[in-house]
Amino acid sequence: MSNKVSVSGRATVRDVQRVLLDEIVKTCRDLGQRPILADITMSPRPKLWLCCTPAERTEITARFKAQCIHISHQMGRQLIEIDPAITDAISTIAYKRYVIDQVELFGADSGIEIEFCRKVPEQNVWRAGSGVAEIEASEDYLQNLEVVEYLGQTLPVLGNTKVLSERAPYNEKVDVVYTWVDGADPKWQSKKNGTPLNQGTLNANAPTRFLSGQELLYSIRSLQRYFVDLGKIYIVTDDQTPDFLGDLLDEVSIIDHREIFPSHDHLPCFNSHAIGANLHRIPGLSQRYLYFNDDVLLGAPVSVATFFDELGRAYQFPSQRTAVPHKPLFTPENAVDAAARNNQRLLEKLFGTFAFRKYKHTPVCVDRLVMEQMERDLPEAWQSTLPNRIRSVDDHSIAGHLYMNYSASLGKSVLGRIRYRYFDLANPLFESIFPSILDSEWTRPQTFCVNDTKPSEFVDANRKVMEHTLEQLYSQEAPQVDTDMRSEWEKAPLPRKIRRVLGNVKRKVLP
């Protein structure tokens, strides 16, 4: 069997899982075992049940190892090779490591979960170590399951799993919308320079707000590789085309501001608050979509379940490090803070709630129908924001802070969790910090932001580091299977081991 993924260098999580599932199913059936689909919606990783004895489990895992398939137990974010002597039910992850020049493109997060179930003889049921849709089932029930086609395999599926895949929003593709501008375009600069700019906020007209590097290219590559439920990709621009995307341009839809602004009297527009307020007008946009800035990327697998729950409610990811100031801190004021306080007044008037949170620089999870309802309920937010061609103290951050709090007040969004990092191109330590993004896929953030909001003598050098690092992470070469079967801990670089040991010591010493 070849070490290369059986697809091109633009391999996706599902491509890798398809190859892995084929090997797992063949191995299990050769040993007389019957894999059962236990989850195909609640995580980017599908889950299988294997109802077998400890001795049979030992034989299965030995066969996996001979095929370079790791089989590990998850403890927090640590992966521990399973002990064959364990007799109880155990939850594991089977995976291969696909690498280019020792950079892991796919690993445990792109694997397949396997529940080695335990027989409970007195009840004649099989019990899993953990459950998503189901955690135990009778022998009779398991022998009469329906079968489905999944990643090229015909497999029996648990009843709850099948219903969830049919009825929850997880069977939908989710569109992604970017806002992008090329601030170096002379034609665009001419329009901007000829536009009266009033009521500006702090850094509202700073050149860094409109700079365009290669982030959009790498962000789209990250979507195609790691977002398993990706629908269409839209790029909203002002009569511009990101030609640096190359052949990726054939796979995206360019949307001009004229197509979504209800009044062309508000154009040209250089205000991200106003542009974001109109994204839900994109023709043909999916009901549930993600709003990406071009400096937001994916570093590990995600699915629709990362962004919406089984009831269709959007997740929001609040920051624990910042909050909306109660009063202005500067003159002129920060645009984000001014807009958030304007939102506060509207939300308190409508719901009696107090919106004090700020949010991480992650994809914003939006239900288009909720956004349309918000526009009907709070038309003054649009009326106050759309006339402002540059960020203004009168703005509302409609597509972000306002939407998240409004949808939460209606019960249409809830707090979620996501692995996340934020990087600042102005940071003098960026060169030493950012390459950590090349760590194991299992420990990488699911999403991260590389922000460029203020001038700095370090930005140009840091941008080169960023582009070199992202080219490694999103390489378009075909990755190879790593045949080194040592554990993640054994292969970890020494600095990571030292940090983990020091962390353990600190936990033991400090109360």
Disulfide bonds with the S-S distance in Angstrom:
none
